[in-house]
């Protein structure tokens, strides 16, 4: 008897059933699975076919029997999807649809008109702002080092070279940290766009 969803099986046709009956005739060691298939079964499995191949009577050719038999391929059992994964996939699909909607309506959307990220002018302006910010950062750090290395010596008198170098490094580090803080704050403000309108599909 064929059991399990992954078992290969063949439909028990009349010719195949007759071949089993001929092979089992006069035998007392017929497997129980073969007897069940002959009595009430609709299918036979690989083990039963191996038994038939070993015990078939003369004049019975398996390819003749199998030519009129339907082969049933195993069907895998698809487990239910994880609800959390399904919810995440649905969210990603909704986000993708929202991006496609925004892309199609960006020319008529009044909010998108104020943020034309795809135009060359916008990209050039953003690049200029970044270059200016980097230049200001370098100048500020250099000015801080110059003040610590030369300026304090002008106010206090001659100092050791190593001490002056240390003062310059400390001053430049303090200014660099302050510049990085303000750059990060300005970048966060630039990225804080207003909420885009929801699509009609949602």
N, CA, C and O atoms as a DFTB+ gen file, in Angstrom:
808 C
 N C O
     1  1       0.853      -1.198       0.000
     2  2       0.000       0.000       0.000
     3  2       0.877       1.232       0.000
     4  3       1.880       1.298       0.710
     5  1       0.493       2.195      -0.793
     6  2       1.272       3.414      -0.913
     7  2       0.855       4.388       0.171
     8  3      -0.330       4.695       0.306
     9  1       1.802       4.872       0.936
    10  2       1.533       5.837       1.991
    11  2       2.509       6.985       1.874
    12  3       3.632       6.822       1.397
    13  1       2.064       8.157       2.319
    14  2       2.930       9.323       2.310
    15  2       2.758      10.148       1.049
    16  3       2.545       9.596      -0.030
    17  1       2.850      11.490       1.177
    18  2       2.618      12.366       0.017
    19  2       3.775      12.379      -0.962
    20  3       3.606      12.825      -2.096
    21  1       4.957      11.899      -0.556
    22  2       6.128      11.969      -1.420
    23  2       6.443      10.631      -2.101
    24  3       7.501      10.477      -2.711
    25  1       5.538       9.684      -1.996
    26  2       5.756       8.377      -2.601
    27  2       5.335       8.394      -4.070
    28  3       4.266       8.895      -4.419
    29  1       6.194       7.838      -4.918
    30  2       5.846       7.663      -6.326
    31  2       4.887       6.478      -6.439
    32  3       5.122       5.419      -5.856
    33  1       3.811       6.669      -7.192
    34  2       2.814       5.605      -7.278
    35  2       2.262       5.505      -8.695
    36  3       2.350       6.441      -9.489
    37  1       1.692       4.339      -8.983
    38  2       1.080       4.073     -10.285
    39  2      -0.369       3.643     -10.065
    40  3      -0.699       2.906      -9.136
    41  1      -1.204       4.135     -10.952
    42  2      -2.607       3.748     -10.869
    43  2      -2.758       2.279     -11.255
    44  3      -2.194       1.822     -12.249
    45  1      -3.519       1.562     -10.462
    46  2      -3.668       0.125     -10.654
    47  2      -4.665      -0.138     -11.795
    48  3      -5.872      -0.233     -11.574
    49  1      -4.133      -0.251     -13.012
    50  2      -4.971      -0.535     -14.179
    51  2      -5.307      -2.029     -14.223
    52  3      -4.804      -2.819     -13.424
    53  1      -6.164      -2.393     -15.171
    54  2      -6.579      -3.785     -15.288
    55  2      -5.409      -4.683     -15.681
    56  3      -5.262      -5.784     -15.151
    57  1      -4.573      -4.210     -16.615
    58  2      -3.427      -5.019     -17.025
    59  2      -2.427      -5.183     -15.899
    60  3      -1.856      -6.258     -15.720
    61  1      -2.213      -4.116     -15.136
    62  2      -1.273      -4.198     -14.017
    63  2      -1.841      -5.081     -12.913
    64  3      -1.112      -5.863     -12.302
    65  1      -3.120      -4.960     -12.662
    66  2      -3.751      -5.812     -11.652
    67  2      -3.674      -7.282     -12.046
    68  3      -3.449      -8.149     -11.202
    69  1      -3.860      -7.552     -13.323
    70  2      -3.774      -8.930     -13.804
    71  2      -2.365      -9.483     -13.662
    72  3      -2.182     -10.656     -13.337
    73  1      -1.356      -8.626     -13.910
    74  2       0.033      -9.062     -13.749
    75  2       0.335      -9.406     -12.297
    76  3       1.042     -10.377     -12.024
    77  1      -0.194      -8.617     -11.362
    78  2      -0.012      -8.919      -9.938
    79  2      -0.718     -10.229      -9.573
    80  3      -0.167     -11.043      -8.833
    81  1      -1.901     -10.427     -10.074
    82  2      -2.629     -11.650      -9.754
    83  2      -1.907     -12.863     -10.283
    84  3      -1.861     -13.888      -9.603
    85  1      -1.335     -12.787     -11.483
    86  2      -0.594     -13.908     -12.045
    87  2       0.652     -14.197     -11.208
    88  3       0.996     -15.355     -10.971
    89  1       1.331     -13.124     -10.760
    90  2       2.545     -13.324      -9.965
    91  2       2.238     -13.875      -8.579
    92  3       3.050     -14.608      -8.013
    93  1       1.072     -13.531      -8.023
    94  2       0.723     -13.978      -6.665
    95  2       0.038     -15.324      -6.646
    96  3      -0.152     -15.899      -5.575
    97  1      -0.336     -15.839      -7.791
    98  2      -1.063     -17.104      -7.843
    99  2      -0.194     -18.250      -7.316
   100  3       0.928     -18.457      -7.777
   101  1      -0.722     -18.972      -6.364
   102  2      -0.042     -20.132      -5.815
   103  2       1.083     -19.822      -4.855
   104  3       1.833     -20.729      -4.494
   105  1       1.237     -18.581      -4.423
   106  2       2.314     -18.202      -3.499
   107  2       1.735     -17.922      -2.128
   108  3       0.609     -17.440      -1.998
   109  1       2.507     -18.225      -1.124
   110  2       2.087     -17.970       0.268
   111  2       2.902     -16.866       0.924
   112  3       2.624     -16.484       2.061
   113  1       3.900     -16.351       0.224
   114  2       4.762     -15.312       0.794
   115  2       4.525     -13.947       0.147
   116  3       5.420     -13.105       0.074
   117  1       3.288     -13.759      -0.319
   118  2       2.981     -12.462      -0.950
   119  2       2.928     -11.374       0.131
   120  3       2.255     -11.567       1.144
   121  1       3.604     -10.253      -0.048
   122  2       3.572      -9.178       0.966
   123  2       2.146      -8.666       1.195
   124  3       1.306      -8.675       0.295
   125  1       1.913      -8.229       2.405
   126  2       0.586      -7.736       2.761
   127  2       0.203      -6.513       1.939
   128  3      -0.965      -6.330       1.595
   129  1       1.189      -5.679       1.626
   130  2       0.877      -4.479       0.850
   131  2       0.393      -4.838      -0.548
   132  3      -0.480      -4.165      -1.096
   133  1       0.947      -5.883      -1.119
   134  2       0.498      -6.321      -2.444
   135  2      -0.930      -6.851      -2.368
   136  3      -1.749      -6.561      -3.240
   137  1      -1.231      -7.630      -1.324
   138  2      -2.587      -8.162      -1.165
   139  2      -3.613      -7.042      -0.971
   140  3      -4.718      -7.103      -1.510
   141  1      -3.241      -6.026      -0.203
   142  2      -4.156      -4.899       0.023
   143  2      -4.410      -4.148      -1.276
   144  3      -5.539      -3.748      -1.561
   145  1      -3.352      -3.960      -2.061
   146  2      -3.519      -3.271      -3.344
   147  2      -4.422      -4.064      -4.280
   148  3      -5.212      -3.480      -5.021
   149  1      -4.314      -5.380      -4.253
   150  2      -5.143      -6.206      -5.136
   151  2      -6.600      -6.217      -4.692
   152  3      -7.505      -6.310      -5.521
   153  1      -6.825      -6.122      -3.392
   154  2      -8.196      -6.213      -2.897
   155  2      -8.922      -4.873      -2.972
   156  3     -10.010      -4.786      -3.541
   157  1      -8.340      -3.857      -2.413
   158  2      -9.071      -2.591      -2.315
   159  2      -8.258      -1.373      -2.733
   160  3      -8.784      -0.260      -2.746
   161  1      -7.016      -1.556      -3.068
   162  2      -6.200      -0.397      -3.401
   163  2      -6.417       0.113      -4.822
   164  3      -6.808      -0.640      -5.714
   165  1      -6.156       1.405      -5.018
   166  2      -6.243       2.017      -6.340
   167  2      -4.862       2.286      -6.929
   168  3      -4.728       2.519      -8.131
   169  1      -3.844       2.253      -6.085
   170  2      -2.486       2.577      -6.533
   171  2      -1.514       1.534      -5.994
   172  3      -1.787       0.846      -5.010
   173  1      -0.385       1.443      -6.662
   174  2       0.725       0.606      -6.195
   175  2       1.972       1.475      -6.164
   176  3       2.119       2.424      -6.934
   177  1       2.865       1.115      -5.245
   178  2       4.071       1.896      -5.082
   179  2       5.293       1.222      -5.667
   180  3       5.199       0.203      -6.352
   181  1       6.448       1.816      -5.378
   182  2       7.704       1.318      -5.933
   183  2       8.040      -0.050      -5.354
   184  3       8.532      -0.917      -6.075
   185  1       7.782      -0.258      -4.064
   186  2       8.097      -1.549      -3.451
   187  2       7.271      -2.674      -4.069
   188  3       7.780      -3.771      -4.299
   189  1       6.007      -2.400      -4.335
   190  2       5.160      -3.421      -4.946
   191  2       5.617      -3.734      -6.375
   192  3       5.566      -4.884      -6.810
   193  1       6.069      -2.692      -7.107
   194  2       6.549      -2.929      -8.464
   195  2       7.854      -3.731      -8.456
   196  3       8.085      -4.550      -9.346
   197  1       8.705      -3.496      -7.451
   198  2       9.928      -4.310      -7.340
   199  2       9.558      -5.774      -7.107
   200  3      10.163      -6.675      -7.687
   201  1       8.552      -6.002      -6.246
   202  2       8.127      -7.385      -5.993
   203  2       7.595      -8.018      -7.274
   204  3       7.885      -9.180      -7.559
   205  1       6.819      -7.260      -8.045
   206  2       6.282      -7.793      -9.292
   207  2       7.403      -8.098     -10.273
   208  3       7.343      -9.092     -10.997
   209  1       8.426      -7.247     -10.302
   210  2       9.538      -7.478     -11.217
   211  2      10.301      -8.759     -10.858
   212  3      10.755      -9.482     -11.745
   213  1      10.438      -9.032      -9.577
   214  2      11.170     -10.226      -9.150
   215  2      10.339     -11.505      -9.327
   216  3      10.894     -12.586      -9.525
   217  1       9.027     -11.380      -9.254
   218  2       8.181     -12.581      -9.219
   219  2       7.238     -12.704     -10.415
   220  3       6.335     -13.541     -10.407
   221  1       7.437     -11.891     -11.426
   222  2       6.527     -11.960     -12.571
   223  2       6.700     -13.309     -13.298
   224  3       7.785     -13.888     -13.351
   225  1       5.585     -13.765     -13.845
   226  2       5.589     -15.032     -14.571
   227  2       6.091     -14.807     -16.000
   228  3       6.114     -13.676     -16.487
   229  1       6.486     -15.874     -16.655
   230  2       6.983     -15.759     -18.010
   231  2       5.919     -15.242     -18.965
   232  3       4.736     -15.548     -18.818
   233  1       6.345     -14.464     -19.934
   234  2       5.423     -13.892     -20.912
   235  2       4.851     -12.560     -20.522
   236  3       4.153     -11.932     -21.318
   237  1       5.137     -12.094     -19.275
   238  2       4.661     -10.795     -18.800
   239  2       5.816      -9.808     -18.840
   240  3       6.818      -9.975     -18.144
   241  1       5.664      -8.791     -19.653
   242  2       6.708      -7.765     -19.780
   243  2       6.229      -6.479     -19.119
   244  3       5.130      -5.998     -19.393
   245  1       7.059      -5.934     -18.252
   246  2       6.643      -4.767     -17.473
   247  2       6.376      -3.554     -18.352
   248  3       5.458      -2.783     -18.073
   249  1       7.169      -3.371     -19.417
   250  2       6.949      -2.190     -20.245
   251  2       5.594      -2.262     -20.945
   252  3       4.985      -1.229     -21.225
   253  1       5.115      -3.487     -21.231
   254  2       3.774      -3.615     -21.809
   255  2       2.704      -3.245     -20.788
   256  3       1.704      -2.605     -21.112
   257  1       2.938      -3.661     -19.556
   258  2       1.972      -3.366     -18.496
   259  2       1.956      -1.882     -18.162
   260  3       0.897      -1.281     -17.981
   261  1       3.163      -1.295     -18.083
   262  2       3.263       0.108     -17.690
   263  2       2.809       1.064     -18.790
   264  3       2.460       2.207     -18.496
   265  1       2.804       0.629     -20.037
   266  2       2.400       1.505     -21.134
   267  2       0.943       1.937     -21.004
   268  3       0.562       2.988     -21.521
   269  1       0.136       1.150     -20.330
   270  2      -1.277       1.489     -20.151
   271  2      -1.586       1.921     -18.720
   272  3      -2.746       1.942     -18.307
   273  1      -0.552       2.262     -17.974
   274  2      -0.723       2.634     -16.566
   275  2      -0.389       4.110     -16.383
   276  3       0.561       4.618     -16.979
   277  1      -1.155       4.778     -15.577
   278  2      -0.951       6.198     -15.295
   279  2       0.015       6.367     -14.124
   280  3      -0.176       5.792     -13.053
   281  1       1.055       7.169     -14.353
   282  2       2.041       7.426     -13.312
   283  2       1.623       8.665     -12.518
   284  3       1.394       9.730     -13.091
   285  1       1.527       8.517     -11.208
   286  2       1.127       9.609     -10.322
   287  2       2.381      10.156      -9.646
   288  3       3.009       9.471      -8.840
   289  1       2.739      11.396      -9.981
   290  2       3.921      12.015      -9.389
   291  2       3.597      12.551      -7.997
   292  3       2.475      12.991      -7.743
   293  1       4.570      12.514      -7.107
   294  2       4.313      13.019      -5.743
   295  2       4.141      14.535      -5.745
   296  3       4.800      15.251      -6.498
   297  1       3.253      14.998      -4.899
   298  2       3.002      16.427      -4.747
   299  2       3.485      16.862      -3.366
   300  3       3.010      16.347      -2.354
   301  1       4.419      17.798      -3.319
   302  2       4.917      18.237      -2.011
   303  2       3.847      18.999      -1.234
   304  3       3.012      19.695      -1.812
   305  1       3.892      18.854       0.057
   306  2       2.966      19.582       0.927
   307  2       3.546      20.970       1.183
   308  3       4.644      21.103       1.722
   309  1       2.815      21.979       0.801
   310  2       3.278      23.358       0.982
   311  2       2.840      23.826       2.368
   312  3       1.641      23.931       2.630
   313  1       3.789      24.108       3.257
   314  2       3.409      24.546       4.603
   315  2       2.826      25.957       4.566
   316  3       3.154      26.739       3.673
   317  1       1.979      26.283       5.510
   318  2       1.415      27.647       5.548
   319  2       2.516      28.673       5.807
   320  3       3.469      28.414       6.542
   321  1       2.364      29.828       5.194
   322  2       3.364      30.869       5.331
   323  2       3.300      31.504       6.718
   324  3       2.250      31.576       7.355
   325  1       4.465      31.956       7.150
   326  2       4.550      32.630       8.437
   327  2       3.741      33.927       8.384
   328  3       3.956      34.736       7.482
   329  1       2.807      34.153       9.332
   330  2       2.005      35.391       9.301
   331  2       2.867      36.651       9.347
   332  3       2.558      37.647       8.693
   333  1       3.950      36.599      10.125
   334  2       4.825      37.774      10.204
   335  2       5.504      38.035       8.859
   336  3       5.627      39.181       8.428
   337  1       5.944      36.956       8.201
   338  2       6.564      37.113       6.885
   339  2       5.555      37.611       5.862
   340  3       5.877      38.455       5.026
   341  1       4.330      37.089       5.926
   342  2       3.290      37.525       4.999
   343  2       2.976      39.005       5.184
   344  3       2.790      39.733       4.209
   345  1       2.918      39.447       6.441
   346  2       2.654      40.873       6.705
   347  2       3.793      41.750       6.200
   348  3       3.562      42.840       5.676
   349  1       5.021      41.268       6.360
   350  2       6.164      42.044       5.876
   351  2       6.169      42.124       4.350
   352  3       6.464      43.177       3.785
   353  1       5.845      41.014       3.682
   354  2       5.783      41.025       2.215
   355  2       4.683      41.974       1.733
   356  3       4.858      42.694       0.751
   357  1       3.551      41.964       2.436
   358  2       2.468      42.863       2.050
   359  2       2.891      44.321       2.221
   360  3       2.547      45.175       1.404
   361  1       3.629      44.593       3.275
   362  2       4.108      45.961       3.497
   363  2       5.088      46.385       2.413
   364  3       5.032      47.515       1.928
   365  1       5.999      45.468       2.027
   366  2       6.958      45.781       0.969
   367  2       6.256      45.997      -0.366
   368  3       6.635      46.883      -1.132
   369  1       5.227      45.185      -0.649
   370  2       4.479      45.385      -1.893
   371  2       3.769      46.736      -1.896
   372  3       3.726      47.418      -2.920
   373  1       3.214      47.118      -0.749
   374  2       2.542      48.418      -0.668
   375  2       3.529      49.563      -0.860
   376  3       3.211      50.551      -1.521
   377  1       4.735      49.435      -0.279
   378  2       5.747      50.470      -0.460
   379  2       6.185      50.563      -1.913
   380  3       6.395      51.655      -2.443
   381  1       6.320      49.403      -2.553
   382  2       6.706      49.412      -3.971
   383  2       5.620      50.073      -4.820
   384  3       5.927      50.862      -5.713
   385  1       4.369      49.757      -4.547
   386  2       3.282      50.382      -5.289
   387  2       3.236      51.883      -5.037
   388  3       2.936      52.659      -5.944
   389  1       3.535      52.293      -3.803
   390  2       3.557      53.724      -3.488
   391  2       4.657      54.439      -4.250
   392  3       4.447      55.544      -4.750
   393  1       5.843      53.815      -4.347
   394  2       6.940      54.429      -5.111
   395  2       6.583      54.538      -6.587
   396  3       6.869      55.548      -7.230
   397  1       5.956      53.492      -7.120
   398  2       5.554      53.551      -8.527
   399  2       4.509      54.652      -8.752
   400  3       4.540      55.351      -9.764
   401  1       3.591      54.793      -7.802
   402  2       2.569      55.837      -7.922
   403  2       3.199      57.222      -7.867
   404  3       2.834      58.107      -8.642
   405  1       4.148      57.410      -6.946
   406  2       4.818      58.707      -6.841
   407  2       5.616      59.015      -8.102
   408  3       5.675      60.161      -8.549
   409  1       6.235      57.970      -8.675
   410  2       7.013      58.173      -9.893
   411  2       6.121      58.602     -11.051
   412  3       6.518      59.430     -11.870
   413  1       4.917      58.042     -11.120
   414  2       4.013      58.384     -12.217
   415  2       3.390      59.761     -12.029
   416  3       3.064      60.431     -13.009
   417  1       3.220      60.191     -10.774
   418  2       2.507      61.444     -10.511
   419  2       3.414      62.570     -10.047
   420  3       2.920      63.591      -9.569
   421  1       4.732      62.414     -10.175
   422  2       5.630      63.445      -9.636
   423  2       5.528      64.752     -10.402
   424  3       5.807      65.811      -9.841
   425  1       5.134      64.708     -11.674
   426  2       5.037      65.935     -12.467
   427  2       3.807      66.760     -12.112
   428  3       3.775      67.962     -12.373
   429  1       2.813      66.143     -11.530
   430  2       1.591      66.861     -11.172
   431  2       1.410      66.973      -9.667
   432  3       0.463      67.607      -9.203
   433  1       2.304      66.366      -8.903
   434  2       2.208      66.411      -7.449
   435  2       2.797      67.720      -6.945
   436  3       3.978      67.961      -7.196
   437  1       2.047      68.598      -6.241
   438  2       2.597      69.880      -5.788
   439  2       3.715      69.735      -4.767
   440  3       4.576      70.610      -4.670
   441  1       3.716      68.644      -4.001
   442  2       4.790      68.449      -3.032
   443  2       6.075      68.063      -3.730
   444  3       7.148      68.561      -3.387
   445  1       5.974      67.177      -4.707
   446  2       7.151      66.723      -5.439
   447  2       7.764      67.828      -6.281
   448  3       8.959      67.796      -6.578
   449  1       6.937      68.824      -6.676
   450  2       7.476      69.918      -7.470
   451  2       8.513      70.686      -6.673
   452  3       9.484      71.185      -7.243
   453  1       8.324      70.791      -5.357
   454  2       9.272      71.526      -4.516
   455  2      10.511      70.699      -4.193
   456  3      11.471      71.229      -3.634
   457  1      10.511      69.443      -4.525
   458  2      11.663      68.579      -4.285
   459  2      11.970      67.779      -5.541
   460  3      11.796      66.560      -5.553
   461  1      12.424      68.442      -6.597
   462  2      12.696      67.720      -7.867
   463  2      14.053      67.025      -7.815
   464  3      15.019      67.479      -8.429
   465  1      14.116      65.900      -7.063
   466  2      15.409      65.242      -6.868
   467  2      15.996      64.705      -8.162
   468  3      17.205      64.490      -8.243
   469  1      15.167      64.484      -9.177
   470  2      15.661      63.861     -10.400
   471  2      16.239      64.865     -11.396
   472  3      16.786      64.451     -12.418
   473  1      16.137      66.172     -11.133
   474  2      16.638      67.169     -12.085
   475  2      18.130      67.375     -11.893
   476  3      18.666      67.191     -10.800
   477  1      18.795      67.766     -12.989
   478  2      20.239      68.023     -12.933
   479  2      20.534      69.233     -12.052
   480  3      21.532      69.256     -11.332
   481  1      19.675      70.223     -12.112
   482  2      19.896      71.423     -11.308
   483  2      19.902      71.107      -9.819
   484  3      20.726      71.625      -9.066
   485  1      18.986      70.265      -9.410
   486  2      18.942      69.883      -8.000
   487  2      20.220      69.149      -7.594
   488  3      20.771      69.403      -6.523
   489  1      20.689      68.238      -8.448
   490  2      21.911      67.493      -8.139
   491  2      23.122      68.408      -8.071
   492  3      23.975      68.248      -7.198
   493  1      23.205      69.377      -8.996
   494  2      24.335      70.305      -8.993
   495  2      24.311      71.204      -7.757
   496  3      25.351      71.468      -7.154
   497  1      23.132      71.666      -7.388
   498  2      23.029      72.494      -6.186
   499  2      23.423      71.713      -4.940
   500  3      24.098      72.238      -4.055
   501  1      23.000      70.465      -4.877
   502  2      23.369      69.628      -3.729
   503  2      24.873      69.392      -3.688
   504  3      25.481      69.403      -2.617
   505  1      25.476      69.176      -4.869
   506  2      26.925      68.975      -4.913
   507  2      27.674      70.238      -4.485
   508  3      28.679      70.163      -3.777
   509  1      27.174      71.404      -4.922
   510  2      27.820      72.658      -4.532
   511  2      27.733      72.874      -3.025
   512  3      28.699      73.313      -2.400
   513  1      26.587      72.568      -2.449
   514  2      26.442      72.724      -1.000
   515  2      27.389      71.797      -0.246
   516  3      27.955      72.180       0.779
   517  1      27.559      70.590      -0.750
   518  2      28.461      69.649      -0.088
   519  2      29.917      70.097      -0.201
   520  3      30.681      69.987       0.758
   521  1      30.295      70.599      -1.368
   522  2      31.673      71.079      -1.550
   523  2      31.955      72.282      -0.674
   524  3      33.035      72.402      -0.097
   525  1      30.981      73.174      -0.575
   526  2      31.164      74.347       0.295
   527  2      31.287      73.923       1.747
   528  3      32.107      74.468       2.486
   529  1      30.474      72.948       2.166
   530  2      30.536      72.477       3.547
   531  2      31.888      71.829       3.843
   532  3      32.450      72.038       4.918
   533  1      32.417      71.040       2.896
   534  2      33.731      70.429       3.102
   535  2      34.825      71.494       3.155
   536  3      35.731      71.404       3.983
   537  1      34.752      72.496       2.288
   538  2      35.752      73.570       2.283
   539  2      35.714      74.356       3.592
   540  3      36.762      74.685       4.148
   541  1      34.529      74.655       4.080
   542  2      34.410      75.351       5.358
   543  2      34.969      74.514       6.501
   544  3      35.591      75.040       7.424
   545  1      34.743      73.209       6.429
   546  2      35.274      72.319       7.475
   547  2      36.798      72.346       7.488
   548  3      37.406      72.452       8.553
   549  1      37.421      72.252       6.311
   550  2      38.885      72.254       6.235
   551  2      39.444      73.586       6.709
   552  3      40.429      73.625       7.446
   553  1      38.815      74.678       6.285
   554  2      39.296      76.006       6.695
   555  2      39.169      76.196       8.201
   556  3      40.075      76.727       8.843
   557  1      38.038      75.758       8.766
   558  2      37.831      75.916      10.201
   559  2      38.839      75.116      11.009
   560  3      39.392      75.614      11.989
   561  1      39.081      73.866      10.595
   562  2      40.057      73.034      11.315
   563  2      41.460      73.623      11.169
   564  3      42.218      73.662      12.138
   565  1      41.811      74.082       9.963
   566  2      43.127      74.706       9.769
   567  2      43.283      75.971      10.593
   568  3      44.350      76.226      11.151
   569  1      42.216      76.768      10.672
   570  2      42.282      77.993      11.473
   571  2      42.437      77.665      12.955
   572  3      43.157      78.357      13.674
   573  1      41.766      76.616      13.410
   574  2      41.909      76.220      14.805
   575  2      43.320      75.760      15.130
   576  3      43.874      76.107      16.173
   577  1      43.902      74.968      14.220
   578  2      45.278      74.529      14.447
   579  2      46.244      75.716      14.441
   580  3      47.172      75.769      15.249
   581  1      46.024      76.667      13.530
   582  2      46.892      77.842      13.462
   583  2      46.803      78.663      14.737
   584  3      47.810      79.165      15.237
   585  1      45.576      78.797      15.263
   586  2      45.414      79.559      16.511
   587  2      46.142      78.877      17.659
   588  3      46.832      79.531      18.440
   589  1      45.984      77.554      17.758
   590  2      46.649      76.865      18.854
   591  2      48.159      76.823      18.702
   592  3      48.879      76.837      19.701
   593  1      48.652      76.771      17.471
   594  2      50.094      76.642      17.250
   595  2      50.813      77.990      17.309
   596  3      51.913      78.086      17.853
   597  1      50.184      79.040      16.743
   598  2      50.835      80.354      16.693
   599  2      50.173      81.383      17.603
   600  3      50.861      82.172      18.251
   601  1      48.830      81.381      17.656
   602  2      48.138      82.459      18.360
   603  2      48.432      82.513      19.840
   604  3      48.672      83.597      20.373
   605  1      48.423      81.378      20.529
   606  2      48.675      81.369      21.971
   607  2      50.100      81.804      22.268
   608  3      50.352      82.464      23.276
   609  1      51.029      81.442      21.403
   610  2      52.418      81.866      21.594
   611  2      52.546      83.381      21.476
   612  3      53.344      83.985      22.192
   613  1      51.785      83.997      20.599
   614  2      51.827      85.457      20.478
   615  2      51.280      86.139      21.714
   616  3      51.690      87.251      22.044
   617  1      50.347      85.475      22.409
   618  2      49.764      86.095      23.614
   619  2      50.565      85.807      24.870
   620  3      50.576      86.623      25.791
   621  1      51.240      84.656      24.929
   622  2      51.930      84.264      26.168
   623  2      53.453      84.329      26.063
   624  3      54.139      84.283      27.084
   625  1      53.974      84.432      24.886
   626  2      55.421      84.418      24.740
   627  2      55.906      83.086      24.188
   628  3      55.102      82.199      23.900
   629  1      57.229      82.943      24.039
   630  2      57.794      81.729      23.438
   631  2      57.391      80.470      24.219
   632  3      57.415      80.448      25.450
   633  1      57.024      79.433      23.476
   634  2      56.642      78.146      24.063
   635  2      57.400      77.025      23.373
   636  3      57.919      77.195      22.269
   637  1      57.458      75.868      24.042
   638  2      58.120      74.697      23.461
   639  2      57.355      74.233      22.213
   640  3      56.129      74.322      22.145
   641  1      58.118      73.737      21.229
   642  2      57.489      73.325      19.958
   643  2      56.482      72.193      20.178
   644  3      55.392      72.223      19.606
   645  1      56.825      71.215      20.983
   646  2      55.904      70.097      21.230
   647  2      54.627      70.559      21.908
   648  3      53.540      70.074      21.593
   649  1      54.758      71.507      22.850
   650  2      53.571      72.022      23.534
   651  2      52.687      72.803      22.569
   652  3      51.463      72.678      22.602
   653  1      53.314      73.615      21.703
   654  2      52.554      74.356      20.698
   655  2      51.816      73.396      19.743
   656  3      50.661      73.620      19.383
   657  1      52.520      72.324      19.349
   658  2      51.887      71.347      18.464
   659  2      50.688      70.700      19.147
   660  3      49.649      70.491      18.521
   661  1      50.832      70.385      20.425
   662  2      49.726      69.795      21.171
   663  2      48.543      70.758      21.266
   664  3      47.393      70.344      21.118
   665  1      48.821      72.040      21.513
   666  2      47.747      73.032      21.574
   667  2      47.030      73.149      20.228
   668  3      45.806      73.261      20.172
   669  1      47.805      73.122      19.152
   670  2      47.190      73.206      17.820
   671  2      46.290      72.012      17.524
   672  3      45.204      72.167      16.966
   673  1      46.750      70.816      17.902
   674  2      45.948      69.617      17.667
   675  2      44.667      69.643      18.493
   676  3      43.596      69.290      18.000
   677  1      44.783      70.067      19.760
   678  2      43.590      70.114      20.612
   679  2      42.569      71.109      20.063
   680  3      41.374      70.818      20.008
   681  1      43.057      72.301      19.651
   682  2      42.144      73.308      19.117
   683  2      41.464      72.819      17.831
   684  3      40.265      73.024      17.641
   685  1      42.235      72.176      16.958
   686  2      41.650      71.688      15.704
   687  2      40.654      70.558      15.955
   688  3      39.645      70.465      15.256
   689  1      40.920      69.698      16.940
   690  2      39.986      68.619      17.257
   691  2      38.677      69.164      17.809
   692  3      37.602      68.678      17.455
   693  1      38.761      70.168      18.671
   694  2      37.534      70.754      19.226
   695  2      36.685      71.372      18.115
   696  3      35.469      71.186      18.076
   697  1      37.330      72.099      17.224
   698  2      36.592      72.718      16.122
   699  2      36.051      71.661      15.168
   700  3      34.940      71.799      14.655
   701  1      36.833      70.597      14.924
   702  2      36.376      69.538      14.032
   703  2      35.125      68.855      14.591
   704  3      34.184      68.581      13.847
   705  1      35.112      68.581      15.899
   706  2      33.932      67.953      16.501
   707  2      32.711      68.867      16.411
   708  3      31.601      68.407      16.143
   709  1      32.923      70.152      16.634
   710  2      31.800      71.088      16.522
   711  2      31.280      71.160      15.088
   712  3      30.070      71.180      14.862
   713  1      32.206      71.200      14.116
   714  2      31.793      71.254      12.712
   715  2      31.035      69.991      12.301
   716  3      30.042      70.064      11.577
   717  1      31.512      68.826      12.771
   718  2      30.831      67.572      12.453
   719  2      29.423      67.564      13.036
   720  3      28.488      67.085      12.395
   721  1      29.269      68.084      14.236
   722  2      27.939      68.132      14.857
   723  2      26.982      68.987      14.034
   724  3      25.856      68.578      13.752
   725  1      27.441      70.181      13.651
   726  2      26.559      71.069      12.887
   727  2      26.290      70.521      11.479
   728  3      25.200      70.712      10.939
   729  1      27.292      69.833      10.878
   730  2      27.065      69.226       9.567
   731  2      26.008      68.117       9.649
   732  3      25.124      68.017       8.797
   733  1      26.120      67.295      10.684
   734  2      25.139      66.224      10.855
   735  2      23.748      66.804      11.106
   736  3      22.764      66.287      10.577
   737  1      23.651      67.854      11.895
   738  2      22.361      68.480      12.170
   739  2      21.760      69.070      10.901
   740  3      20.560      68.942      10.659
   741  1      22.604      69.726      10.083
   742  2      22.115      70.311       8.841
   743  2      21.685      69.217       7.855
   744  3      20.690      69.372       7.147
   745  1      22.443      68.104       7.813
   746  2      22.075      67.000       6.936
   747  2      20.741      66.398       7.341
   748  3      19.928      66.055       6.482
   749  1      20.508      66.265       8.647
   750  2      19.226      65.724       9.123
   751  2      18.078      66.655       8.757
   752  3      16.990      66.189       8.420
   753  1      18.307      67.961       8.817
   754  2      17.264      68.911       8.434
   755  2      16.967      68.839       6.945
   756  3      15.813      68.955       6.531
   757  1      18.011      68.646       6.134
   758  2      17.803      68.554       4.686
   759  2      17.039      67.299       4.305
   760  3      16.280      67.307       3.335
   761  1      17.227      66.219       5.054
   762  2      16.558      64.956       4.746
   763  2      15.150      64.878       5.318
   764  3      14.426      63.924       5.036
   765  1      14.746      65.864       6.118
   766  2      13.423      65.848       6.738
   767  2      12.404      66.443       5.785
   768  3      11.994      67.594       5.939
   769  1      11.992      65.649       4.791
   770  2      11.008      66.102       3.812
   771  2       9.615      65.985       4.401
   772  3       9.387      65.162       5.288
   773  1       8.689      66.785       3.928
   774  2       7.299      66.630       4.385
   775  2       6.714      65.311       3.923
   776  3       7.130      64.734       2.918
   777  1       5.740      64.853       4.686
   778  2       5.090      63.587       4.348
   779  2       4.419      63.689       2.989
   780  3       3.714      64.653       2.692
   781  1       4.658      62.667       2.168
   782  2       4.065      62.645       0.839
   783  2       2.613      62.186       0.935
   784  3       2.275      61.393       1.814
   785  1       1.770      62.662       0.062
   786  2       0.357      62.260       0.123
   787  2       0.186      60.792      -0.183
   788  3       0.915      60.222      -0.994
   789  1      -0.770      60.194       0.465
   790  2      -1.066      58.788       0.244
   791  2      -1.732      58.613      -1.111
   792  3      -2.472      59.477      -1.580
   793  1      -1.451      57.470      -1.725
   794  2      -2.084      57.179      -2.999
   795  2      -3.537      56.816      -2.776
   796  3      -3.930      56.430      -1.675
   797  1      -4.330      56.940      -3.823
   798  2      -5.750      56.638      -3.711
   799  2      -5.996      55.156      -3.449
   800  3      -7.021      54.774      -2.884
   801  1      -5.014      54.306      -3.879
   802  2      -5.194      52.862      -3.678
   803  2      -5.230      52.506      -2.215
   804  3      -5.870      51.525      -1.836
   805  1      -4.537      53.304      -1.352
   806  2      -4.523      53.008       0.065
   807  2      -5.710      53.670       0.770
   808  3      -5.864      53.529       1.983
